[in-house]
Amino acid sequence: MTGIVRSIFKASVLLVAINLGINILSLAQTHNFSTFNIRYANQNDIGNLWEDRLPHVASLIQFHQIELVGVQEALHNQLIDLSTELGYKYIGVGRDEGTEKGEYAAILYDPKKFDILDEGTFWLSPTPEKPSKGWDAALNRICTWGKFKDGKGIIFYVFNIHYDHKGQQAREESSKLVMAQVSKINKENAPALLMGDFNVTPDNVAYSTITSNPDWQDARLISTVPSYGPRGSFTGFDWEKMPDGIIDHVFVKGDLKVIRHGILTDNYGKKYPSDHFPVLVEVSF
């Protein structure tokens, strides 16, 4: 090998190494987030009791390296269980009184990966500042939000919701309210994710109210890797029927890129960890 050829070879190897290093660095700067309706701890769920599902919910989060997860239907004891299993912290309050009573739309996060800078909860109603039921909703509904900073110093917001399962007007008005509240809270216009159990499919006005806003996009539709998983996200614990109709969504805005989006069908012994499939997104800021 001549000196010139050897120099060219070394330069090529160095270039490949540099490119590989950049790619590895790029991967290291991504984060895995998820929305997951974990089903409240209902003692009538014979065969799918929380104490049986807990280790599978926790191991799913661990295996897929989910660093932050917005959960719906979580009762206080379920949040304590998951925090203990995962070593995660959580933010949020119960929807009934703004304390520990009722279901949470909490956000669990890995404190080794993120710092929490600010947080809050508002109700999906005309009086969002206090516990209340809105419009034609059957139940109190809430949105919990957090302002986070990652290890690189990137600041971002996460808004986690659970819309009403019956009131269509409530769902439509909730989308309008959330859009207004996000603008009010995220004054610096930092990157943001809006996730949760919206109880609507993409053909619903409550969904299009969000996507018609030019700032927001459905992560499923803009994922660099085409979205993975089934066509639905609600299982009802029914092993024999694959769901049709996505009601659990992740929307994104700002200076971030969606690398992957997937509806996860992890199961154990013909059982699902919850009556909803979790939705995972990998993003880079």
N, C-alpha and C positions, 0 to 999 in steps of 0.2 A: 504494500500500500504506500503510495507516494505521499510526500508531506502535504501536498495540496488536497489530495483525496481524503487523507486522514483529518485534515482540518475541516473539510466540508462535512465529513461523517460526524465529527465531534459537535460541530455547530448544529447539525440536524438533530442529534440526540439531545442536545441542550434545549433546542426549541421544543421538541416533543415533551421534555420534562417540564419546561416552563408552562406549556399549554395544559399538561396534565395537572400541574400544581394549581393553576388557575381554576380548572374545572372542579378539583377537589375542594378548593377554597369556596367556590360558588355553592357547591352542595352543602358545605358546612354552615353556610349562612341562611339556609332555609329553615322554616319552622313548620311543624305539623299541628294543625288545629282541627277540632272536630265539634260538631253538634250532635247530641245524643240524648234522646228522650229515654230515660232509664226505667220508666214505669214505676209509679209509686209503690211503696211496700204494702200491698193489699193482701191481707191474710186469707182472702177468698181465692187467690190465684193458686189453687191447688195444683201442684206439679211445676209451678213457676214462682215459688216463694222467693222473696228477696234474699233470704239467708243462703239459698241454693244458687241464686244467680250472681251474687256479689263477687265471688272469686273470678267468675268468667267475665264480668264487666271490667273488673280491675285488670285482669290479665290481657284482655283485648286492648285496653288503653296502653298498657306497658309494651305489648308486642309490637304494636304499630307506632310506638314511640311518639304518642300524642302528648305534646307538651302543655297544651291548654285545651280544655273541653268545656263547652257550654252545655249544661244538662238541664233537662226539663222534667217536671213532675217529682223532683227529688224532695223527700221529706228530710227534716233535720238529722235524724239518726242515719239516714242513708249518706248524707254528706260527711258525717263524722266517720262512718265506715270507710268510704272511699278515700277520704283524707288520710286515714290511718294506713290503709292498704298501699296507697301510692306515695305517701310522703308529700302530698300536695297541700297547698292552702286553697281557700275558697273565699269568694265574696258573694254577697247576696243576702236577702231576707225572705221570710215567708210571706206569701201574698195576702194572707187573711188580715193580719194586723201590723205588718211591717216589722215583726220580731222573728220568732222561731215557729210560729203557728202556720200550718198550711204548706202548700207546695212552693218550692223555690224554682226560679230560673237562674240558678247559680252558675258561676264560672270557677272551675277548678284549674289551678295552674301550678307548674313546677317552679318553686321559688329559687331553684338553682339557675333557671333560665331567664326568669323575668322578675322585675321589680314592679310593684303596684304603686302608681303615683297618685291615683284618685279613683273613686268608685261611687256608685249610687244605684238606686232603683227608682223607677217611676211606674205608675199604674197606667194601664191602657184604658183610659177613660177621660171624660172632660175635666176631671180633677186629678191630674197625674201625680200631684205632690202628696196625695194621701191615699190610704187603702180605700178602694172604691171599685165598683163594677160599671162598665161602660156600655152605653147604647143598648143593643139587644143581647148582650152577652149573658150566658148562663152563670158564669163564675167570675170572680176577680181574676184579672190577668195582668202580668207585669213584664217589665224589661229591666234586666240588671246589666250595668255597663261598668267597664273598667278601663282606665288609662294605664298602659303598660310601657315598660322600657326593657329592651332585650340587652344581651351582653355587648352588642356593638354600639349601644347608645341610641338605637332607633326607637322612637316613640310611636305607639299606635293605640287604637281604641278597639275594643270588642263590645258589641251590643248583643245580648242574648235574650230572645223573646219566647213566649208561648202564647199564641193567639187562641181565641175562643173556638171551641169545637162545634158550636151551634149557630152563633149569631153572625150572619153574613155582613150586616151593617157594621157590627163591631170589628170584624176583620178589616173591612175597607177603611174605617175610621182609624183603626190602629196603625195601618200603614202610613196614613197621612200624619198621624201624631208622631210616629217614630221618625219619619223624615224630618219633621220640624224640630224634634228634641235632639236629634243627632247634630243638626246644624248649630243648635244652641249650646250643646255640650262641647262639641269638637270645634272650638273657636279657631284653633290654629290650623284647621283643615289637614290634620295628620292622616296617614293611611288608616283605614278602618275596615272592620268586618262586622256584618250584621248576620246573625245566625239564629237558628232555632226551629221549633216545630210551629210552622205557620198555619197548619191545618187547611191549606189550600194548594191546589195543583197550579202549574204555570198558566192555565187558561183562565184563572180567576182574576177579577179586578184588583183584589188585594195584592196579588203578585205583580201585576202590571203597573200598579201605582208606584212600586219601587223601581222596577226596571225602566219605566218611562222617564225617571230622573236620570239625566245624562251622567251624573257622577257615579251611579251604581250599576254593577253588572253581576249577573249570576255566575258564580265561580265555575259551575258545571259547564257553561257554554264557552268559556274562554280558557279552559285548561290547556296547557301546552301538550300534555299527554291526554288523548281523548278519555272522557269520563268512563270510569270502570264500574261495573256492577249492574244490578237489575233495574227495571223501569219503575220500581216503586220503593217506598221506604217504610211503609207501615205493614207489619206482619200479623198483628193480633195474636202472636204466639202460634200461628197456624203453620205447621211444618208442611202440610200438603199443598199449600197454595202460595205461589210466588206473587207478591203484591204488584199492583199496577197503579201508578200514580204517585209522583214524588211530592210529599208534603213537608219534608225537612230540607231546608235550603241554607246555603251560605252565599251571601252577597258581599262584594268587595268594592272599595273605592280608594282612589289615591294612588300613590307611587308604589305599587306592589305588583308582582307577577304571580299568577297561579300556575304552578308547575304540574300538580296532579289533583284530580278530584275523583273520589270513589265512594260508592255506597257499599258498606262492608257487611257481608253476609256470614260472618264468623258464627259457628254453632258448636254445640257439644251434645253428642248422643241424640240427634234429631230434636234438639231444643235450641232456642235462641236466647241470648242473654237478656233481651228485652222485647217488647212488642213493637218496637221501632228498630230499624237498622241505623247505626251511626253513619254520619257522612263525614268523610275526612278530606281535608284540603292541605296540600303542601304549598306554601307561599314563600317568596323571597321579596325582601324590601329593597 
